[in-house]
Amino acid sequence: MRGSKVVVAVFSLIVMSTTANAANLYVSLSGNNANAGTQAAPFRTLNWAGVKAQPGDVIYVRGGVYNETVNIMAKGTATAPITIQSYPGETAVYDGSGLNANVLFSVNQTQYVNVSGFEVRNASNIAVSLWMTKNTKFLNSTVHNARRNGIYAGYDSPGVSADVTIEGNTVYNCVLENTAHAMQGGWASTVSIHHTERARVAGNRVYNNDGEAIAVILSNNVTVTGNETFDNYSQGVYLDNSRFNTVDGNLIYSTGNTRYFRDGYPGMGIAIANEFYDYSNPSTDNKIINNIIINTRWGFLYGNFELGGGLKNTTIANNTFYKSSQAMIEIWQDPHSNSVVENNIFHQAGGTAVATLQGSGVTFRNNHWYGGTPTGATAGSGDVYGNTAFVNPGGFRAADYKLTASSMAIAKALPSSVVKTDYFGTTRVAPLDMGAHQFSTGGAVADTQAPSAPANLRPVSGDSARIDIAWNAAADNVGVSAYIVKRNGATIATVGSTTFSDTSVVSGTKYTYQVIARDAAGNQSAGSNAVDLAFDNSSAQTGSDKEAPSAPAALRAGTVTSNSVQLIWNAATDNVGVTNYKIYRNGMLAKMVSDITMMTDGGRAAGKTYRYHVVALDAAGNVSARSDMIEVKTKNTRQRAVR
């Protein structure tokens, strides 16, 4: 509210994932942009590496402090995204001290790129910007000490920014422009999604900022989930002129640090409103579910600031609100319609009113109330009053607000088509409980039996930047829900299938893999057999056959038409035998052939240039180095005019 509306244009860059035989590029403080970009001869700047990167490439930035701005425009593909990350075991720090830049770390007009594992600090304006991006991710980084936004994603008009992910980051000490809390014309927000269609803001830790923690502005179909926000000025999550969004399973609280209070109160939990912009996109069809909100000004607020419009088609369900300075839920006067507040726990402790509703069009039902009695339309059918019986009320952990057996919120919730799990990921089964925690187990005996260990963990294929592994399915008395993949003892992924592709490996580095099965009740199996794998000369070194084929030689074009390219190459050799060839077009797999050394790539566009390379595989899955890269231009179909 008032503060999220200043949106700043920004530029941005880069990131993370690979495809077979893609190149690894390296950046180092000791490098030179005249170098080849190899590990032995790295580039000096990330900007230059971004210029050189092709679909599927991985850019590794060596550790150290880079006192420079980043602005990279790069485009990967759906099957060959570009990966940019700090070198494993090191952190590349981009420090804006002494720089006067609008954006310190800019990801600009990228597609299918992922940035991961950086520290971005001391920005004179915006720290990180994802500007006009599509299918771009900013992951697992630390961002702090920025005058304005910590992380911004969007554009200045709709229809451009889409499919953005901001996940696993830690963001603090941002929006320092509002340190005095005296700005009247609007301040920035810490993590801002603006003019974006489809985004995911997940698993971030956002705290000690002088603006909203997470703001979704003029955006649609955004999921805000699994974040922890505390001690932020104004509010934890703000939806402004935004539609079809889900705010699910966030932990939002104030520790009582008055440094981040507004008007003498801590920031609010979750708010929805419609402020004035160049055009309106009135907030509607939003879902606020499974959140745990502690010690805020209002737990939830609908405010009729500026444009107004009312609370429309909105579901507020199965949240746990604990102690607020003012009403736990407050909905201001406006033409509300088709909105429901149900199955929530409102536990007031020393505050004022438990609920305030002005106007009609919002239905309250089956809520649990403690510390006050709702009046008027906020008192609904199916309400319960009395002991919430939390595990540790007053704490700041989500687990403190699990229910105990004596809670009056147990088995009192209505069935919901919207809320299928609880905050902790547990499936909700009847009898259904109020609040963010599903205590009941449906009357069935709890599942305490662990799955069997996955068997026959083995490599499938790989190259210098990727390894594919597979294993036999585990068994369980109820059913296996996921597999936990560990590398060198640390969890790197949780997957639902019996295969996994590790795209963050470094050539020549030895890794030990193991897999654990997990069921829906959280029981975990013993570990599978461990497999040691390493990459050398782009071949997976494992099994009895550890020798990769030679690279296909003399790749060349045969017959070229307006819509097809014939490719020919010399056969590769292998100690056992070559079984297949993979042909890549513009960094993406186009076709795999066996026993032949030619291929016709049809369906091409006339007058367009394509880049090709080929790799050889043997029966053990060893992959050769790639052939030379060639460029071929299809013929143009236009005819010369007759004079």
SEMAR-600335 format. One record per residue (C-alpha): residue in one letter; x, y, z. Coordinates in steps of 0.25 Angstrom, whole numbers, padded with zeros to 4 digits, always signed. Layout:
residues N
aXYZ ...
This chain:
residues 643
m+0000+0000+0000 r+0006+0014-0004 g+0020+0009-0006 s+0019-0002-0015 k+0014+0007-0026 v+0027+0013-0030 v+0032+0003-0040 v+0046+0005-0047 a+0050+0000-0061 v+0062-0009-0060 f+0070-0018-0068 s+0076-0032-0065 l+0082-0045-0069 i+0086-0059-0068 v+0087-0074-0063 m+0085-0089-0060 s+0084-0102-0067 t+0090-0110-0078 t+0089-0119-0090 a+0098-0131-0094 n+0111-0126-0100 a+0108-0111-0097 a+0120-0103-0094 n+0125-0099-0080 l+0130-0084-0079 y+0138-0078-0068 v+0139-0064-0062 s+0150-0060-0052 l+0156-0048-0046 s+0169-0052-0051 g+0163-0055-0065 n+0163-0047-0078 n+0152-0045-0088 a+0162-0048-0099 n+0164-0062-0093 a+0156-0074-0098 g+0147-0075-0086 t+0152-0088-0082 q+0155-0092-0067 a+0170-0090-0070 a+0168-0077-0078 p+0155-0071-0072 f+0148-0058-0077 r+0149-0046-0068 t+0134-0041-0068 l+0121-0048-0067 n+0116-0039-0078 w+0125-0044-0088 a+0123-0058-0084 g+0108-0055-0087 v+0111-0050-0101 k+0118-0063-0104 a+0108-0073-0097 q+0100-0082-0106 p+0087-0090-0103 g+0091-0100-0093 d+0104-0094-0088 v+0108-0093-0074 i+0115-0080-0068 y+0123-0082-0056 v+0127-0070-0048 r+0139-0072-0039 g+0138-0066-0025 g+0143-0052-0021 v+0137-0038-0020 y+0134-0032-0034 n+0132-0017-0033 e+0125-0015-0046 t+0111-0016-0052 v+0105-0027-0059 n+0096-0026-0071 i+0094-0038-0080 m+0084-0041-0091 a+0084-0056-0094 k+0074-0066-0099 g+0074-0081-0097 t+0063-0091-0101 a+0053-0099-0093 t+0062-0112-0095 a+0075-0104-0094 p+0074-0093-0084 i+0086-0084-0081 t+0092-0086-0067 i+0100-0076-0059 q+0104-0079-0045 s+0116-0077-0036 y+0126-0088-0037 p+0123-0099-0028 g+0128-0097-0014 e+0131-0082-0016 t+0122-0070-0016 a+0123-0059-0027 v+0120-0045-0020 y+0115-0033-0028 d+0118-0021-0020 g+0112-0007-0024 s+0121+0001-0015 g+0125+0014-0021 l+0116+0011-0034 n+0105+0020-0038 a+0096+0010-0046 n+0081+0009-0047 v+0083-0006-0047 l+0095-0014-0041 f+0091-0028-0046 s+0083-0027-0058 v+0076-0039-0066 n+0071-0033-0078 q+0061-0039-0088 t+0066-0053-0086 q+0058-0065-0089 y+0061-0079-0082 v+0072-0074-0074 n+0075-0077-0059 v+0084-0070-0049 s+0088-0076-0036 g+0097-0075-0024 f+0102-0061-0025 e+0103-0050-0014 v+0098-0036-0019 r+0101-0024-0009 n+0102-0009-0007 a+0094-0005-0019 s+0092+0010-0021 n+0078+0007-0027 i+0072-0006-0031 a+0081-0019-0027 v+0075-0029-0036 s+0066-0027-0048 l+0059-0037-0057 w+0054-0028-0068 m+0045-0032-0080 t+0049-0047-0077 k+0042-0060-0080 n+0045-0073-0074 t+0056-0068-0065 k+0060-0072-0051 f+0067-0065-0040 l+0071-0075-0030 n+0078-0078-0017 s+0085-0064-0016 t+0087-0054-0005 v+0083-0039-0008 h+0085-0028+0002 n+0088-0013+0005 a+0080-0007-0007 r+0075+0007-0008 r+0062+0002-0015 n+0057-0012-0019 g+0065-0024-0015 i+0059-0033-0026 y+0050-0027-0037 a+0044-0035-0048 g+0035-0029-0059 y+0033-0018-0069 d+0026-0004-0070 s+0014-0010-0078 p+0007-0024-0078 g+0009-0035-0088 v+0024-0036-0088 s+0029-0041-0075 a+0025-0056-0072 d+0028-0069-0066 v+0038-0063-0056 t+0043-0071-0043 i+0049-0064-0031 e+0053-0076-0021 g+0062-0079-0010 n+0068-0065-0008 t+0071-0057+0005 v+0068-0043+0004 y+0070-0032+0015 n+0074-0018+0017 c+0067-0013+0004 v+0058-0001+0001 l+0068+0008+0009 e+0062+0020+0002 n+0051+0019+0012 t+0060+0018+0025 a+0053+0030+0031 h+0039+0024+0028 a+0035+0038+0023 m+0033+0036+0008 q+0019+0040+0003 g+0019+0038-0012 g+0022+0023-0011 w+0034+0014-0008 a+0039+0002-0014 s+0036-0012-0010 t+0047-0022-0006 v+0043-0034-0016 s+0034-0028-0026 i+0026-0035-0037 h+0021-0025-0047 h+0013-0026-0060 t+0016-0041-0061 e+0008-0052-0065 r+0011-0065-0057 a+0022-0064-0047 r+0026-0072-0035 v+0032-0066-0022 a+0036-0078-0013 g+0044-0081-0002 n+0051-0068+0000 r+0055-0062+0013 v+0052-0047+0013 y+0054-0038+0026 n+0059-0025+0031 n+0054-0016+0019 d+0048-0002+0019 g+0038-0006+0009 e+0028-0018+0007 a+0034-0031+0007 i+0027-0037-0005 a+0018-0029-0015 v+0010-0034-0027 i+0006-0022-0035 l-0002-0022-0048 s+0001-0037-0049 n-0007-0049-0051 n-0005-0064-0048 v+0006-0062-0038 t+0009-0072-0027 v+0015-0067-0014 t+0018-0079-0006 g+0027-0085+0005 n+0034-0071+0008 e+0038-0066+0022 t+0036-0051+0024 f+0038-0043+0037 d+0041-0029+0041 n+0038-0022+0028 y+0032-0008+0027 s+0017-0008+0024 q+0014-0023+0020 g+0018-0037+0018 v+0011-0040+0005 y+0003-0029-0004 l-0006-0032-0016 d-0009-0019-0023 n-0017-0019-0036 s-0014-0034-0037 r-0023-0046-0041 f-0023-0061-0040 n-0012-0061-0030 t-0009-0071-0019 v-0003-0068-0006 d+0000-0081+0001 g+0008-0086+0012 n+0016-0074+0016 l+0021-0071+0030 i+0020-0056+0033 y+0023-0049+0046 s+0028-0037+0054 t+0038-0040+0065 g+0034-0027+0071 n+0046-0019+0065 t+0041-0005+0065 r+0051-0001+0055 y+0041-0006+0044 f+0028-0001+0050 r+0019+0008+0042 d+0011+0018+0050 g+0014+0011+0063 y+0010-0002+0058 p+0017-0014+0052 g+0015-0017+0038 m+0002-0025+0034 g+0002-0039+0029 i-0005-0040+0016 a-0012-0028+0009 i-0020-0027-0004 a-0024-0013-0011 n-0024-0006-0024 e-0016+0007-0025 f-0015+0017-0036 y-0007+0013-0048 d-0007+0017-0063 y-0017+0006-0065 s-0025-0003-0055 n-0025-0018-0053 p-0035-0019-0041 s-0031-0030-0031 t-0040-0042-0032 d-0040-0057-0031 n-0029-0058-0021 k-0026-0069-0011 i-0020-0067+0002 i-0018-0081+0009 n-0010-0088+0019 n-0002-0076+0024 i+0003-0074+0038 i+0003-0060+0042 i+0008-0055+0056 n+0009-0042+0063 t+0005-0033+0051 r-0003-0020+0051 w-0015-0027+0043 g-0013-0041+0040 f-0021-0039+0027 l-0026-0026+0021 y-0034-0022+0009 g-0032-0007+0008 n-0040+0002-0001 f-0028+0011-0005 e-0029+0020-0017 l-0036+0012-0027 g-0044+0003-0018 g-0052-0008-0025 g-0055-0017-0013 l-0051-0031-0009 k-0056-0040-0021 n-0056-0055-0023 t-0046-0056-0012 t-0044-0068-0003 i-0037-0067+0011 a-0037-0081+0016 n-0029-0089+0026 n-0019-0079+0031 t-0014-0077+0045 f-0014-0063+0051 y-0008-0061+0064 k-0008-0048+0072 s-0010-0035+0064 s-0008-0020+0069 q-0022-0017+0062 a-0033-0026+0057 m-0028-0039+0052 i-0036-0038+0039 e-0040-0024+0034 i-0048-0022+0022 w-0052-0008+0018 q-0064-0002+0012 d-0065-0005-0003 p-0075-0013-0013 h-0070-0027-0009 s-0075-0039-0015 n-0074-0054-0015 s-0063-0055-0005 v-0062-0065+0006 v-0054-0066+0020 e-0055-0080+0025 n-0047-0090+0033 n-0037-0080+0039 i-0032-0079+0053 f-0032-0065+0059 h-0025-0065+0072 q-0025-0051+0078 a-0016-0049+0090 g-0016-0035+0096 g-0020-0027+0083 t-0033-0021+0080 a-0045-0026+0071 v-0043-0040+0065 a-0050-0036+0052 t-0056-0024+0045 l-0064-0024+0032 q-0070-0012+0025 g-0080-0015+0014 s-0087-0028+0009 g-0082-0038-0001 v-0072-0046+0009 t-0077-0059+0015 f-0071-0063+0029 r-0073-0078+0033 n-0066-0089+0041 n-0055-0080+0047 h-0049-0082+0061 w-0048-0070+0070 y-0040-0068+0082 g-0038-0055+0090 g-0051-0048+0085 t-0064-0050+0079 p-0068-0047+0065 t-0080-0038+0063 g-0090-0036+0051 a-0086-0043+0038 t-0073-0047+0043 a-0080-0057+0052 g-0083-0069+0043 s-0089-0082+0044 g-0080-0094+0048 d-0071-0084+0057 v-0065-0090+0069 y-0059-0082+0081 g-0049-0086+0092 n-0035-0093+0093 t-0027-0093+0081 a-0016-0102+0088 f-0004-0099+0079 v+0009-0106+0082 n+0016-0093+0086 p+0008-0080+0084 g+0016-0068+0083 g+0028-0074+0076 f+0033-0070+0062 r+0034-0084+0056 a+0023-0090+0048 a+0023-0103+0056 d+0019-0094+0068 y+0005-0093+0062 k+0003-0108+0060 l-0010-0113+0067 t-0010-0122+0079 a-0020-0132+0082 s-0028-0123+0091 s-0030-0112+0081 m-0045-0109+0078 a-0041-0106+0063 i-0040-0121+0061 a-0050-0127+0052 k-0058-0114+0050 a-0054-0109+0036 l-0063-0110+0024 p-0058-0118+0011 s-0051-0109+0002 s-0048-0110-0013 v-0037-0100-0012 v-0029-0105+0000 k-0024-0119-0002 t-0011-0119+0007 d-0007-0112+0020 y+0005-0102+0022 f+0014-0114+0025 g+0010-0121+0012 t+0001-0132+0018 t-0011-0136+0010 r-0024-0132+0017 v-0033-0144+0020 a-0046-0144+0027 p-0049-0140+0038 l-0043-0127+0033 d-0037-0117+0043 m-0037-0102+0044 g-0025-0094+0042 a-0012-0096+0035 h-0009-0110+0041 q-0016-0123+0038 f-0015-0130+0051 s-0025-0141+0048 t-0021-0154+0041 g-0035-0158+0036 g-0037-0168+0047 a-0027-0177+0040 v-0015-0183+0047 a-0003-0174+0045 d+0006-0179+0034 t+0019-0182+0041 q+0025-0192+0031 a+0037-0187+0023 p+0038-0190+0008 s+0049-0200+0004 a+0062-0195-0001 p+0063-0192-0016 a+0072-0202-0023 n+0081-0202-0035 l+0085-0188-0035 r+0093-0186-0048 p+0098-0176-0058 v+0090-0175-0071 s+0098-0165-0079 g+0105-0152-0077 d+0116-0142-0082 s+0125-0132-0076 a+0113-0123-0071 r+0102-0133-0068 i+0100-0147-0063 d+0087-0155-0063 i+0084-0166-0053 a+0073-0176-0051 w+0069-0186-0040 n+0059-0197-0038 a+0046-0193-0031 a+0044-0195-0016 a+0033-0202-0010 d+0024-0196+0001 n+0011-0201+0009 v+0004-0189+0004 g+0012-0183-0007 v+0025-0176-0010 s+0022-0161-0012 a+0036-0156-0015 y+0051-0159-0016 i+0062-0151-0010 v+0075-0150-0018 k+0088-0148-0010 r+0101-0144-0016 n+0113-0145-0007 g+0104-0146+0005 a+0096-0134+0002 t+0082-0133-0003 i+0081-0127-0017 a+0067-0131-0022 t+0054-0137-0019 v+0047-0144-0031 g+0035-0152-0033 s+0041-0161-0044 t+0052-0172-0043 t+0062-0163-0052 f+0069-0150-0049 s+0078-0141-0058 d+0089-0134-0050 t+0093-0121-0058 s+0102-0115-0048 v+0114-0124-0049 v+0128-0119-0052 s+0137-0127-0062 g+0147-0135-0055 t+0141-0135-0041 k+0137-0148-0034 y+0123-0149-0029 t+0116-0159-0020 y+0101-0161-0022 q+0091-0168-0013 v+0076-0168-0014 i+0065-0169-0002 a+0050-0172-0004 r+0040-0164+0004 d+0025-0167+0006 a+0014-0157+0008 a+0015-0159+0023 g+0029-0154+0022 n+0035-0168+0025 q+0049-0169+0018 s+0056-0182+0014 a+0070-0186+0016 g+0079-0181+0005 s+0081-0188-0008 n+0095-0193-0013 a+0105-0182-0014 v+0110-0179-0028 d+0123-0171-0031 l+0124-0164-0044 a+0133-0154-0050 f+0134-0146-0063 d+0147-0146-0072 n+0148-0142-0086 s+0133-0141-0087 s+0131-0156-0084 a+0124-0162-0072 q+0135-0170-0065 t+0127-0182-0060 g+0124-0197-0062 s+0133-0207-0069 d+0134-0198-0082 k+0140-0185-0078 e+0146-0181-0091 a+0138-0171-0099 p+0137-0171-0114 s+0146-0161-0122 a+0139-0148-0127 p+0132-0149-0141 a+0141-0143-0151 a+0140-0134-0163 l+0125-0130-0161 r+0120-0124-0174 a+0108-0120-0182 g+0103-0129-0193 t+0091-0125-0201 v+0084-0112-0196 t+0071-0107-0201 s+0061-0096-0196 n+0055-0105-0185 s+0066-0116-0182 v+0080-0118-0179 q+0088-0131-0182 l+0099-0134-0172 i+0111-0143-0174 w+0122-0147-0164 n+0134-0157-0163 a+0131-0169-0154 a+0136-0168-0139 t+0144-0179-0134 d+0142-0187-0120 n+0149-0198-0113 v+0136-0206-0113 g+0128-0199-0123 v+0120-0187-0127 t+0105-0189-0125 n+0098-0175-0128 y+0101-0161-0133 k+0093-0149-0127 i+0092-0137-0136 y+0090-0124-0130 r+0084-0112-0137 n+0086-0098-0130 g+0090-0105-0117 m+0077-0114-0117 l+0076-0128-0120 a+0070-0130-0134 k+0071-0145-0136 m+0079-0158-0132 v+0083-0168-0143 s+0090-0181-0142 d+0100-0188-0152 i+0100-0177-0162 t+0109-0164-0163 m+0099-0155-0170 m+0085-0149-0167 t+0076-0139-0174 d+0070-0129-0165 g+0056-0125-0171 g+0046-0115-0168 r+0055-0103-0168 a+0052-0089-0172 a+0057-0083-0185 g+0069-0073-0184 k+0072-0076-0170 t+0086-0080-0164 y+0087-0092-0155 r+0098-0097-0146 y+0101-0112-0145 h+0110-0121-0137 v+0110-0136-0135 v+0114-0146-0123 a+0116-0161-0123 l+0111-0170-0112 d+0115-0185-0109 a+0107-0196-0103 a+0112-0192-0089 g+0106-0178-0090 n+0120-0171-0092 v+0119-0159-0100 s+0130-0153-0109 a+0134-0139-0110 r+0126-0131-0120 s+0130-0130-0134 d+0134-0116-0140 m+0123-0107-0141 i+0118-0103-0155 e+0108-0092-0160 v+0099-0095-0172 k+0089-0086-0178 t+0077-0091-0186 k+0074-0086-0199 n+0065-0074-0201 t+0052-0077-0209 r+0051-0063-0215 q+0053-0062-0230 r+0060-0050-0237 a+0049-0041-0244 v+0048-0041-0259 r+0051-0028-0265 
